[in-house]
């Protein structure tokens, strides 16, 4: 492949019978069922996706092991962002055992679901952040706009932690973006902080459309630039508001003004470098 591969840097698969997806309830009928790689294959083909990263959706080690087993059996899946109990006495041991599988590329605590907005700054987590760095892994920050000031403190405390902000920090699209942009700009000012161009359709407060997505897309491009921004489908969560291919199409159109090399960074090059996909 002479051009960088096209990478979906953020998607999920799940099996309800595994029983550890606390947030996934029958109140979300569109996604309250199993989703497998087979269910996404046609969308990958339509969007020309070469590789994908699977991201945890349950706060359990078992789910991370399940995702690693899916990745081992699917050539297109080149990495897994998993979960560990960062407060467990053996958290570093958990991480080392999981990282013995080269498909583990990072971890993601479900920060948006933790009532304590300062949880990420707990002193007990320091050895785990250090281990993430030492093992050559990355940190997916699943945060909401109100978490951004604490995330800034975390990154200042651990300047060598490879961080990517999931879903642009989930701005309320259609409402005021002023404080979101102000706080995100501080993080974007740190050269090694990356961001995912993903999860935006589900944050639309009114109608989901390209026009609604435009201001946030442009803000993310202005703040991070294509070299630190990576496309993700957030499938199947995106199907609450759009199909995989519809979001892919909008993402293409929202970046249509970029030169080809910058566009290929957003749709593959950045993720390939960030996750060390070789």
N, C-alpha and C positions, 0 to 999 in steps of 0.2 A: 504494500500500500504506500504510494508515494505521498499522498496527502495524509494528514493525521486522521486516525480512524474517527468515525462518528460514534460518540459515546453518550449513552443515557446514564448520567452520573447519580441518579436517584430514583429507584423504583423498589417495589415490594412484591413479595409473594407471601401467601399465608394459607394455613389450614385451620379452619375454625375448631376442629376436633382437638387441636393441640391445647385449647382452653386457656391461653395466657394473654389474650388480647383484651385487656380490661376496657379499653376505650371503644372497642368495636362491638356495637350492640344492634339489635333489630331496629333501633331508631334510624339506622343508616341502611335502609333496605337495598340501595343500589350496590353496596359493597359488602353486605353481610352474607358472604358466601366464600367458598375457596377460590383463590386465584393462583394459577400455576404459570410456569414459563410457557406452557403450550397455549395458554389464553392470550399471551402477549405477542406470540411469534408473528402473527399476521401484521400487527402494528409495527413491529420492528422492521419487517420487510418493506412496508409502505413508506416508512420514514428513513429507510436505508441505514438503520442502526447496526454498527459493527460489534460493539461491546456494551455491556451494562454493569452497573454496580448495584448490588442488592443491599438495602438498608433495613436495619432492625425495625420491627413494629410492636415488639412485646418486650417488657423489662425482665427477660429471663435468659439465663445461659443456654437453656434448652433450645430456645428459638434461634440463637446465634449458631449453635451446632447444626440445627436444621438448615439454616441458610447456607452454611459452609458445605453441607452435603449436596444441596441443590447446585451450588456453584461448581462442585467437583464433577457433577454429571452433565454440565451444560457449558459448551465451549465459549458461548457468547458472554457468559458471566465471568468477568475478570477480577472481581473483588467483592468483599462483603464488609459493610460497616456494622459491627455488632454491638452487643451490650454486655457489660459486666456490673456486678454490684460493687460500685466504687467505694462504698463504706464498709464492705466486708473485711474482716481481719486478714484474709488471704487474697485481697483484691489483686495485688501485684502478681501473685501466683496464678490466679485465674487468667489474667491477661497474658502472662508468659505461655501458659498451656495453649490458649487459643491461638496465639501468634506463632506457635510452631507450625501452624498451617499458613503457608504463604498467601493464601487467598484472603486472609484477614488483613484489611487495609486501614481500619480505624475503628473507633468506638463512638457511641452516641448515647449518653444518658438522656432520658426523656425530660429535659429541663422544663419544657412548657407545662408538664403535668405535675410538677413538684410545687406545692403551695408556697414554700419558702423561696422567694426570688433571689435570696443571697446564698442558696445552697451550694452553688458552684464554687464559692469562695471558702468553704469549710477547710480549716487547716488540715484535717485528716485526709483530705483528697490529694495533698501535695505529692506524696510518694507515687500515687497513681499517675498524675500528670507527668511526673519525671519518667516513669516507666513507659508511658506512651511515646515520649521523645526517644528514649534509649532503644526502644524496639523498632523505631522507624515508622511508627504509626501516625495517624492523623486523628483529629478531634472534630466531629460534626456537632455544631452548636444548634440544637433544636430550640430556638428561643422565640419569644414574642417581643414586640417593641419595648415593653417595660423592662426586659432583661438586659438591654444593650449597655447601660452604664456599668452593671456588674460584669458583663462579659469584657468590657474594656479593661476593668481592673484585673480580671483574670489574665488577660493577654499581657498586660504590663508586668504582672508577677511572673509569668512563664513566657518570656519572649521567644523561646525556641519551640513552643508548641505550635504545630501546624494546624491551623484552624480554618474551617469553612463554615460560614453561616448558612444554615438551611433556609430555603424558601424566602430569601431576602428579608428574613426576620418577620415574615407574615404581617405586612402592613394592612391596615383596613382600607382596601381599595374602594374609593368612592367617598371616603371621609377625609378629614384633614391629614395630610402627610407631613406636616411641618416638623413635629418633634421626632417622628420616625427618621426623617431625612437628616435632621441635625445630629441625632445620636449615632446613626449609621455612618455618617461622614467622619466622625472621630475614629471609628474602627477602620474605615476604608483608608484613613490616613496612615495606617500601619502597613508597610509594604508587603508583608507576608500573609495578611488576612485575605482569604478568598470568600466567595459568595456563590450560592446556587441560584441560578435562573430557573426556578422550579416552584411548584406549589402555589403559584400566583392566581390561577383560575379559581381555586377554592376560597380565596380571600376577597373575591368580588362581592361587594355588599348589594349591588343592584344587578342589572343584567351582566352576564359574562360576555365580553366582546373584546375585539382587538382595541377598540377605542378606549374602553375602560382600563385596559392593561398598559396603554401607551405611556402615561406619566411615570408609573413605577418602573417600567422597563427602561425608560430613558434615564431615570435617576440612577438605577443600578449600573447602567453602562457608563454614565458620567462619573460615578463614585469609584467604581472598581476597575473600569476598563475591561476589554475583552480578555486580556491575559490573566485576569483573576476572577472571571465569571464563567460558570459552567452550566450548561443545559441539563435539566433533569425533568423527567415526565411526571414524577410523583404518582405514577400509575400504581395501583388502581384508584387511589384517593382522588385523582383528577377527574375520574368518571362521575363524581358527584356533580360536576359542572360542565365537563366537556369530554369528548373522546380523546384518547392518546393522540391520534393523528390530527385532530382539530387543534389541540394545544401546540403540537409540533409545528403545524402550519402557521399559526399565529406567531410563534417564536421566530420562525424564519422571516416572516414579514416585518416583525418588530426590529429585526437586525439587518434588514435589507440594505440599509445605507452604509454598512461597514464594508471596508475592502475585504477581498476574499480571504486573506491570511488571518485577519481579525475575526471574521465570521467562523472560520474553521477552528479558531481557538475556543470560542464559546461552545461550539458543538463537538468538541472532542479534545483538542490540544491541551486546554487547561486541565481538564480532568485527568488526562493521561499523565501529565507531569505531576499534578498534585497527589494523585493516588499511587504514583510510581508503577504505572502499568507496563513499562518497558516496551 
